[in-house]
Amino acid sequence: MNQQIDINDVELNAIRAQGPGGQNVNKVSSAVHLRFAITPSSLPEHIKERLLALRDSRITRDGVVVIKAQQSRSQEANKEDALRRLQELVDSVAILPTVRRPTKPTRGSQRRRLDGKAKDGERKQLRGKVLRT
């Protein structure tokens, strides 16, 4: 289920990247800092609620998704990467999780479990002290 993110809801800032790169990394702002406020966005309410409920380090207490992209040397590629990662995050909550139907263990699995426990008990009994007569 692909939810379209309105580009007007996204705030993109070019910043200087971290790490090696010498003179280029010091003078060119190629990294992209993406900020996406969940609450005022144009996403459907059920997706907003699921996003806010996520325990994700990229989501602040204020309900803002912050993504930093700096893999590429190109600002355009980093911008596309940040937008793709935001889209993946939204798509991950758009899919409803399947509800687990509780089942009872089979008779055979219960028997195997108890047989294993009995064997373990016998093995531990053999570890006891030897009686001298």
OpenMM code with the backbone's topology and positions (N, CA, C; nanometers):
from openmm import Vec3, app, unit

residues = "MET ASN GLN GLN ILE ASP ILE ASN ASP VAL GLU LEU ASN ALA ILE ARG ALA GLN GLY PRO GLY GLY GLN ASN VAL ASN LYS VAL SER SER ALA VAL HIS LEU ARG PHE ALA ILE THR PRO SER SER LEU PRO GLU HIS ILE LYS GLU ARG LEU LEU ALA LEU ARG ASP SER ARG ILE THR ARG ASP GLY VAL VAL VAL ILE LYS ALA GLN GLN SER ARG SER GLN GLU ALA ASN LYS GLU ASP ALA LEU ARG ARG LEU GLN GLU LEU VAL ASP SER VAL ALA ILE LEU PRO THR VAL ARG ARG PRO THR LYS PRO THR ARG GLY SER GLN ARG ARG ARG LEU ASP GLY LYS ALA LYS ASP GLY GLU ARG LYS GLN LEU ARG GLY LYS VAL LEU ARG THR".split()
positions = [
    Vec3(0.0862, -0.1172, 0.0000),
    Vec3(0.0000, 0.0000, 0.0000),
    Vec3(0.0907, 0.1232, 0.0000),
    Vec3(0.0973, 0.1913, -0.1102),
    Vec3(0.1902, 0.3020, -0.1268),
    Vec3(0.1199, 0.4343, -0.0982),
    Vec3(0.1491, 0.4954, 0.0173),
    Vec3(0.0913, 0.6243, 0.0539),
    Vec3(0.1790, 0.7352, -0.0019),
    Vec3(0.1194, 0.8233, -0.0787),
    Vec3(0.1948, 0.9342, -0.1364),
    Vec3(0.2212, 1.0396, -0.0292),
    Vec3(0.3448, 1.0836, -0.0215),
    Vec3(0.3830, 1.1891, 0.0718),
    Vec3(0.3891, 1.3192, -0.0073),
    Vec3(0.3163, 1.4192, 0.0410),
    Vec3(0.3170, 1.5502, -0.0247),
    Vec3(0.4526, 1.6156, -0.0003),
    Vec3(0.5191, 1.6557, -0.1074),
    Vec3(0.6530, 1.7147, -0.0972),
    Vec3(0.6496, 1.8457, -0.0183),
    Vec3(0.5321, 1.9108, -0.0116),
    Vec3(0.5187, 2.0353, 0.0649),
    Vec3(0.5236, 2.0102, 0.2158),
    Vec3(0.4981, 1.8848, 0.2580),
    Vec3(0.5037, 1.8491, 0.4001),
    Vec3(0.6468, 1.8206, 0.4460),
    Vec3(0.7386, 1.8100, 0.3512),
    Vec3(0.8768, 1.7716, 0.3815),
    Vec3(0.9665, 1.8948, 0.3797),
    Vec3(1.0513, 1.9063, 0.4813),
    Vec3(1.1491, 2.0156, 0.4864),
    Vec3(1.2878, 1.9554, 0.4641),
    Vec3(1.3548, 1.9998, 0.3584),
    Vec3(1.4873, 1.9490, 0.3242),
    Vec3(1.5910, 2.0590, 0.3422),
    Vec3(1.6998, 2.0268, 0.4130),
    Vec3(1.8100, 2.1208, 0.4325),
    Vec3(1.9389, 2.0538, 0.3891),
    Vec3(2.0211, 2.1267, 0.3153),
    Vec3(2.1526, 2.0760, 0.2766),
    Vec3(2.2513, 2.1130, 0.3863),
    Vec3(2.3256, 2.0123, 0.4318),
    Vec3(2.4256, 2.0344, 0.5367),
    Vec3(2.5567, 1.9699, 0.4941),
    Vec3(2.6622, 2.0011, 0.5644),
    Vec3(2.7916, 1.9402, 0.5332),
    Vec3(2.7944, 1.7986, 0.5878),
    Vec3(2.8442, 1.7077, 0.5073),
    Vec3(2.8509, 1.5673, 0.5463),
    Vec3(2.9640, 1.5453, 0.6454),
    Vec3(2.9552, 1.4341, 0.7187),
    Vec3(3.0596, 1.3956, 0.8125),
    Vec3(3.1521, 1.2954, 0.7463),
    Vec3(3.2627, 1.2670, 0.8114),
    Vec3(3.3514, 1.1616, 0.7656),
    Vec3(3.4585, 1.2089, 0.6700),
    Vec3(3.5303, 1.1124, 0.6097),
    Vec3(3.6418, 1.1461, 0.5218),
    Vec3(3.5937, 1.2093, 0.3918),
    Vec3(3.6801, 1.2819, 0.3276),
    Vec3(3.6457, 1.3451, 0.2010),
    Vec3(3.7325, 1.4655, 0.1739),
    Vec3(3.8122, 1.5025, 0.2718),
    Vec3(3.9082, 1.6109, 0.2524),
    Vec3(3.8436, 1.7451, 0.2259),
    Vec3(3.9019, 1.8182, 0.1337),
    Vec3(3.8587, 1.9546, 0.1044),
    Vec3(3.7143, 1.9577, 0.0555),
    Vec3(3.6755, 1.8583, -0.0243),
    Vec3(3.5403, 1.8568, -0.0807),
    Vec3(3.4345, 1.8524, 0.0287),
    Vec3(3.4537, 1.7644, 0.1278),
    Vec3(3.3536, 1.7498, 0.2327),
    Vec3(3.3490, 1.8741, 0.3215),
    Vec3(3.4587, 1.9487, 0.3268),
    Vec3(3.4625, 2.0688, 0.4104),
    Vec3(3.3942, 2.1887, 0.3461),
    Vec3(3.3844, 2.1913, 0.2151),
    Vec3(3.3296, 2.3115, 0.1508),
    Vec3(3.1964, 2.2898, 0.0803),
    Vec3(3.1550, 2.1647, 0.0582),
    Vec3(3.0321, 2.1374, -0.0161),
    Vec3(2.9268, 2.0797, 0.0779),
    Vec3(2.8059, 2.1338, 0.0739),
    Vec3(2.6954, 2.0826, 0.1555),
    Vec3(2.6213, 1.9758, 0.0761),
    Vec3(2.6721, 1.8536, 0.0832),
    Vec3(2.6128, 1.7465, 0.0025),
    Vec3(2.5176, 1.6583, 0.0827),
    Vec3(2.5266, 1.6592, 0.2151),
    Vec3(2.4355, 1.5788, 0.2960),
    Vec3(2.2993, 1.6471, 0.3020),
    Vec3(2.1946, 1.5671, 0.3234),
    Vec3(2.0586, 1.6214, 0.3287),
    Vec3(1.9962, 1.5848, 0.4627),
    Vec3(1.9365, 1.6833, 0.5262),
    Vec3(1.8672, 1.6673, 0.6536),
    Vec3(1.7186, 1.6829, 0.6247),
    Vec3(1.6420, 1.5740, 0.6376),
    Vec3(1.4992, 1.5757, 0.6066),
    Vec3(1.4201, 1.5815, 0.7361),
    Vec3(1.3221, 1.6700, 0.7417),
    Vec3(1.2312, 1.6789, 0.8567),
    Vec3(1.0883, 1.6683, 0.8040),
    Vec3(1.0094, 1.5814, 0.8685),
    Vec3(0.8717, 1.5580, 0.8268),
    Vec3(0.7842, 1.5573, 0.9514),
    Vec3(0.7025, 1.6614, 0.9672),
    Vec3(0.6114, 1.6703, 1.0817),
    Vec3(0.4907, 1.5812, 1.0543),
    Vec3(0.4682, 1.4839, 1.1410),
    Vec3(0.3629, 1.3842, 1.1180),
    Vec3(0.2238, 1.4444, 1.1350),
    Vec3(0.2001, 1.5136, 1.2459),
    Vec3(0.0652, 1.5610, 1.2789),
    Vec3(0.0054, 1.6547, 1.1739),
    Vec3(0.0741, 1.7607, 1.1291),
    Vec3(0.0116, 1.8490, 1.0295),
    Vec3(0.0185, 1.7967, 0.8858),
    Vec3(0.0751, 1.6790, 0.8645),
    Vec3(0.0915, 1.6279, 0.7277),
    Vec3(-0.0424, 1.5873, 0.6671),
    Vec3(-0.0409, 1.5594, 0.5376),
    Vec3(-0.1636, 1.5240, 0.4654),
    Vec3(-0.1874, 1.3733, 0.4622),
    Vec3(-0.1163, 1.2974, 0.5444),
    Vec3(-0.1357, 1.1521, 0.5496),
    Vec3(-0.2691, 1.1194, 0.6165),
    Vec3(-0.3282, 1.0031, 0.5861),
    Vec3(-0.4508, 0.9613, 0.6547),
    Vec3(-0.4273, 0.9456, 0.8055),
    Vec3(-0.5323, 0.9661, 0.8831),
    Vec3(-0.5211, 0.9659, 1.0296),
    Vec3(-0.4679, 0.8339, 1.0848),
    Vec3(-0.5134, 0.7198, 1.0294),
    Vec3(-0.4698, 0.5908, 1.0849),
    Vec3(-0.3194, 0.5694, 1.0650),
    Vec3(-0.2643, 0.6239, 0.9582),
    Vec3(-0.1201, 0.6109, 0.9348),
    Vec3(-0.0442, 0.7054, 1.0275),
    Vec3(-0.0980, 0.8247, 1.0499),
    Vec3(-0.0350, 0.9182, 1.1439),
    Vec3(-0.0266, 0.8558, 1.2832),
    Vec3(-0.1371, 0.7926, 1.3261),
    Vec3(-0.1405, 0.7313, 1.4594),
    Vec3(-0.0366, 0.6209, 1.4715),
    Vec3(-0.0257, 0.5368, 1.3679),
    Vec3(0.0723, 0.4272, 1.3716),
    Vec3(0.2150, 0.4802, 1.3701),
    Vec3(0.2396, 0.5862, 1.2928),
    Vec3(0.3738, 0.6462, 1.2895),
    Vec3(0.4113, 0.7019, 1.4269),
    Vec3(0.3171, 0.7715, 1.4901),
    Vec3(0.3448, 0.8300, 1.6211),
    Vec3(0.3630, 0.7227, 1.7277),
    Vec3(0.2997, 0.6066, 1.7089),
    Vec3(0.3116, 0.4973, 1.8057),
    Vec3(0.4412, 0.4187, 1.7888),
    Vec3(0.5087, 0.4369, 1.6756),
    Vec3(0.6342, 0.3643, 1.6514),
    Vec3(0.7396, 0.4033, 1.7532),
    Vec3(0.8161, 0.3050, 1.7988),
    Vec3(0.9295, 0.3322, 1.8867),
    Vec3(1.0537, 0.3374, 1.7987),
    Vec3(1.0712, 0.4474, 1.7288),
    Vec3(1.1793, 0.4608, 1.6322),
    Vec3(1.2649, 0.5808, 1.6701),
    Vec3(1.3962, 0.5635, 1.6656),
    Vec3(1.4856, 0.6724, 1.7053),
    Vec3(1.4805, 0.7899, 1.6082),
    Vec3(1.4266, 0.7689, 1.4887),
    Vec3(1.4180, 0.8775, 1.3905),
    Vec3(1.2997, 0.9696, 1.4158),
    Vec3(1.2096, 0.9309, 1.5072),
    Vec3(1.0908, 1.0116, 1.5361),
    Vec3(1.1100, 1.0801, 1.6710),
    Vec3(1.1003, 1.2140, 1.6717),
    Vec3(1.1197, 1.2902, 1.7953),
    Vec3(0.9934, 1.2859, 1.8806),
    Vec3(1.0049, 1.3363, 2.0034),
    Vec3(0.8887, 1.3417, 2.0931),
    Vec3(0.7794, 1.4319, 2.0371),
    Vec3(0.8199, 1.5303, 1.9582),
    Vec3(0.7240, 1.6245, 1.8995),
    Vec3(0.6527, 1.5668, 1.7783),
    Vec3(0.6856, 1.4442, 1.7389),
    Vec3(0.6222, 1.3824, 1.6236),
    Vec3(0.6809, 1.4281, 1.4915),
    Vec3(0.8118, 1.4472, 1.4886),
    Vec3(0.8805, 1.4881, 1.3661),
    Vec3(0.9782, 1.3778, 1.3273),
    Vec3(0.9682, 1.3315, 1.2025),
    Vec3(1.0619, 1.2323, 1.1513),
    Vec3(1.1856, 1.3072, 1.1024),
    Vec3(1.3028, 1.2664, 1.1507),
    Vec3(1.4288, 1.3289, 1.1107),
    Vec3(1.5157, 1.2223, 1.0455),
    Vec3(1.5508, 1.2449, 0.9192),
    Vec3(1.6352, 1.1511, 0.8447),
    Vec3(1.7538, 1.2280, 0.7888),
    Vec3(1.8729, 1.1734, 0.8107),
    Vec3(1.9951, 1.2354, 0.7588),
    Vec3(2.0550, 1.1419, 0.6553),
    Vec3(2.0723, 1.1923, 0.5329),
    Vec3(2.1289, 1.1129, 0.4237),
    Vec3(2.2606, 1.1750, 0.3806),
    Vec3(2.3683, 1.0955, 0.3880),
    Vec3(2.4997, 1.1472, 0.3505),
    Vec3(2.5866, 1.0398, 0.2858),
    Vec3(2.5236, 0.9359, 0.2313),
    Vec3(2.5984, 0.8263, 0.1704),
    Vec3(2.6696, 0.8689, 0.0421),
    Vec3(2.6018, 0.9497, -0.0363),
    Vec3(2.6534, 0.9854, -0.1681),
    Vec3(2.7302, 1.1172, -0.1639),
    Vec3(2.8131, 1.1384, -0.2668),
    Vec3(2.8838, 1.2667, -0.2802),
    Vec3(2.7933, 1.3715, -0.3430),
    Vec3(2.6798, 1.3259, -0.3989),
    Vec3(2.5891, 1.4163, -0.4689),
    Vec3(2.4715, 1.4540, -0.3787),
    Vec3(2.4402, 1.5821, -0.3730),
    Vec3(2.3277, 1.6286, -0.2927),
    Vec3(2.1960, 1.5717, -0.3453),
    Vec3(2.1820, 1.5646, -0.4769),
    Vec3(2.0586, 1.5132, -0.5381),
    Vec3(2.0362, 1.3664, -0.5007),
    Vec3(2.1427, 1.2872, -0.5049),
    Vec3(2.1315, 1.1449, -0.4689),
    Vec3(2.0961, 1.1299, -0.3215),
    Vec3(2.1531, 1.2136, -0.2359),
    Vec3(2.1209, 1.2086, -0.0932),
    Vec3(1.9763, 1.2503, -0.0679),
    Vec3(1.9274, 1.3473, -0.1446),
    Vec3(1.7882, 1.3910, -0.1323),
    Vec3(1.6942, 1.2764, -0.1691),
    Vec3(1.7232, 1.2088, -0.2797),
    Vec3(1.6410, 1.0950, -0.3216),
    Vec3(1.6460, 0.9828, -0.2183),
    Vec3(1.7638, 0.9588, -0.1609),
    Vec3(1.7800, 0.8548, -0.0593),
    Vec3(1.6967, 0.8869, 0.0648),
    Vec3(1.6992, 1.0124, 0.1095),
    Vec3(1.6227, 1.0532, 0.2273),
    Vec3(1.4729, 1.0391, 0.2020),
    Vec3(1.4268, 1.0821, 0.0840),
    Vec3(1.2842, 1.0700, 0.0505),
    Vec3(1.2422, 0.9234, 0.0393),
    Vec3(1.3305, 0.8394, -0.0162),
    Vec3(1.3012, 0.6958, -0.0278),
    Vec3(1.2898, 0.6326, 0.1113),
    Vec3(1.3793, 0.6699, 0.2021),
    Vec3(1.3755, 0.6146, 0.3376),
    Vec3(1.2505, 0.6595, 0.4131),
    Vec3(1.2070, 0.7838, 0.3906),
    Vec3(1.0824, 0.8316, 0.4514),
    Vec3(0.9642, 0.7527, 0.3962),
    Vec3(0.9628, 0.7311, 0.2645),
    Vec3(0.8550, 0.6548, 0.2011),
    Vec3(0.8502, 0.5122, 0.2562),
    Vec3(0.9674, 0.4498, 0.2752),
    Vec3(0.9721, 0.3139, 0.3306),
    Vec3(0.9168, 0.3105, 0.4726),
    Vec3(0.9463, 0.4137, 0.5513),
    Vec3(0.8954, 0.4212, 0.6884),
    Vec3(0.7435, 0.4313, 0.6886),
    Vec3(0.6895, 0.5169, 0.6024),
    Vec3(0.5436, 0.5337, 0.5941),
    Vec3(0.4788, 0.4052, 0.5424),
    Vec3(0.5397, 0.3427, 0.4409),
    Vec3(0.4843, 0.2185, 0.3865),
    Vec3(0.4861, 0.1060, 0.4894),
    Vec3(0.5857, 0.1063, 0.5786),
    Vec3(0.5951, -0.0013, 0.6778),
    Vec3(0.4790, 0.0026, 0.7771),
    Vec3(0.4261, 0.1219, 0.8058),
    Vec3(0.3126, 0.1295, 0.8983),
    Vec3(0.1793, 0.1228, 0.8247),
    Vec3(0.1806, 0.1366, 0.6925),
    Vec3(0.0559, 0.1313, 0.6159),
    Vec3(0.0027, -0.0112, 0.6074),
    Vec3(0.0919, -0.1098, 0.6188),
    Vec3(0.0509, -0.2501, 0.6112),
    Vec3(0.0021, -0.2937, 0.7485),
    Vec3(-0.1211, -0.3442, 0.7545),
    Vec3(-0.1765, -0.3913, 0.8807),
    Vec3(-0.1064, -0.5199, 0.9229),
    Vec3(-0.0636, -0.5291, 1.0489),
    Vec3(-0.0022, -0.6538, 1.0942),
    Vec3(-0.1083, -0.7632, 1.1055),
    Vec3(-0.0712, -0.8856, 1.0671),
    Vec3(-0.1665, -0.9961, 1.0755),
    Vec3(-0.1838, -1.0358, 1.2215),
    Vec3(-0.3072, -1.0624, 1.2596),
    Vec3(-0.3384, -1.0981, 1.3972),
    Vec3(-0.3109, -1.2468, 1.4165),
    Vec3(-0.2343, -1.2798, 1.5196),
    Vec3(-0.2017, -1.4187, 1.5468),
    Vec3(-0.3209, -1.4863, 1.6122),
    Vec3(-0.3583, -1.6007, 1.5557),
    Vec3(-0.4662, -1.6787, 1.6130),
    Vec3(-0.4054, -1.7775, 1.7124),
    Vec3(-0.4413, -1.7696, 1.8404),
    Vec3(-0.3795, -1.8602, 1.9373),
    Vec3(-0.4199, -2.0055, 1.9106),
    Vec3(-0.3238, -2.0958, 1.9209),
    Vec3(-0.3499, -2.2388, 1.9007),
    Vec3(-0.3011, -2.3150, 2.0220),
    Vec3(-0.3563, -2.4355, 2.0406),
    Vec3(-0.3138, -2.5198, 2.1519),
    Vec3(-0.2082, -2.6168, 2.1018),
    Vec3(-0.1124, -2.6537, 2.1884),
    Vec3(-0.0108, -2.7501, 2.1451),
    Vec3(-0.0742, -2.8864, 2.1172),
    Vec3(-0.0211, -2.9564, 2.0177),
    Vec3(-0.0763, -3.0877, 1.9825),
    Vec3(-0.0417, -3.1893, 2.0907),
    Vec3(-0.1150, -3.2992, 2.0908),
    Vec3(-0.0911, -3.4045, 2.1895),
    Vec3(0.0499, -3.4609, 2.1729),
    Vec3(0.0915, -3.4768, 2.0478),
    Vec3(0.2254, -3.5296, 2.0203),
    Vec3(0.3348, -3.4372, 2.0718),
    Vec3(0.3177, -3.3055, 2.0516),
    Vec3(0.4209, -3.2117, 2.0980),
    Vec3(0.4258, -3.2090, 2.2504),
    Vec3(0.3103, -3.2235, 2.3156),
    Vec3(0.3089, -3.2280, 2.4621),
    Vec3(0.3817, -3.3531, 2.5118),
    Vec3(0.3569, -3.4668, 2.4444),
    Vec3(0.4213, -3.5928, 2.4837),
    Vec3(0.5730, -3.5825, 2.4655),
    Vec3(0.6161, -3.5268, 2.3511),
    Vec3(0.7603, -3.5119, 2.3269),
    Vec3(0.8249, -3.4216, 2.4320),
    Vec3(0.7540, -3.3160, 2.4706),
    Vec3(0.8060, -3.2244, 2.5719),
    Vec3(0.8229, -3.2962, 2.7053),
    Vec3(0.7219, -3.3720, 2.7452),
    Vec3(0.7286, -3.4423, 2.8736),
    Vec3(0.8338, -3.5528, 2.8716),
    Vec3(0.8488, -3.6226, 2.7567),
    Vec3(0.9528, -3.7258, 2.7451),
    Vec3(1.0911, -3.6629, 2.7612),
    Vec3(1.1113, -3.5483, 2.6995),
    Vec3(1.2394, -3.4782, 2.7113),
    Vec3(1.2673, -3.4368, 2.8547),
    Vec3(1.1633, -3.3887, 2.9238),
    Vec3(1.1803, -3.3486, 3.0636),
    Vec3(1.2149, -3.4693, 3.1504),
    Vec3(1.1507, -3.5832, 3.1227),
    Vec3(1.1780, -3.7046, 3.2010),
    Vec3(1.3224, -3.7509, 3.1795),
    Vec3(1.3695, -3.7456, 3.0533),
    Vec3(1.5085, -3.7843, 3.0244),
    Vec3(1.6067, -3.6930, 3.0966),
    Vec3(1.5787, -3.5631, 3.0951),
    Vec3(1.6658, -3.4681, 3.1639),
    Vec3(1.6689, -3.4973, 3.3136),
    Vec3(1.5539, -3.5313, 3.3704),
    Vec3(1.5466, -3.5642, 3.5132),
    Vec3(1.6283, -3.6878, 3.5463),
    Vec3(1.6188, -3.7910, 3.4603),
    Vec3(1.6975, -3.9131, 3.4821),
    Vec3(1.8467, -3.8822, 3.4755),
    Vec3(1.8868, -3.8024, 3.3782),
    Vec3(2.0276, -3.7669, 3.3622),
    Vec3(2.0782, -3.6952, 3.4878),
    Vec3(1.9962, -3.6086, 3.5436),
    Vec3(2.0379, -3.5348, 3.6628),
    Vec3(2.0417, -3.6260, 3.7860),
    Vec3(1.9530, -3.7251, 3.7907),
    Vec3(1.9549, -3.8212, 3.9016),
    Vec3(2.0862, -3.8987, 3.9029),
    Vec3(2.1380, -3.9301, 3.7840),
    Vec3(2.2628, -4.0053, 3.7736),
    Vec3(2.3826, -3.9239, 3.8218),
    Vec3(2.3685, -3.7931, 3.8284),
    Vec3(2.4783, -3.7073, 3.8736),
    Vec3(2.4920, -3.7063, 4.0260),
    Vec3(2.3983, -3.7699, 4.0954),
    Vec3(2.3991, -3.7681, 4.2419),
    Vec3(2.5177, -3.8432, 4.2998),
    Vec3(2.5314, -3.8372, 4.4319),
    Vec3(2.6424, -3.9037, 4.5000),
    Vec3(2.6254, -4.0547, 4.4919),
    Vec3(2.7385, -4.1254, 4.4853),
    Vec3(2.7374, -4.2712, 4.4815),
    Vec3(2.7355, -4.3207, 4.6256),
    Vec3(2.6412, -4.4105, 4.6566),
    Vec3(2.6300, -4.4649, 4.7922),
    Vec3(2.7232, -4.5841, 4.8071),
    Vec3(2.8066, -4.5855, 4.9126),
    Vec3(2.8974, -4.6978, 4.9376),
    Vec3(2.8351, -4.7882, 5.0426),
    Vec3(2.8380, -4.9149, 5.0142),
    Vec3(2.7808, -5.0088, 5.1117),
    Vec3(2.8812, -5.1110, 5.1576),
] * unit.nanometer
topology = app.Topology()
chain = topology.addChain("A")
for resn in residues:
    res = topology.addResidue(resn, chain)
    for name in ("N", "CA", "C"):
        topology.addAtom(name, app.Element.getBySymbol(name[0]), res)
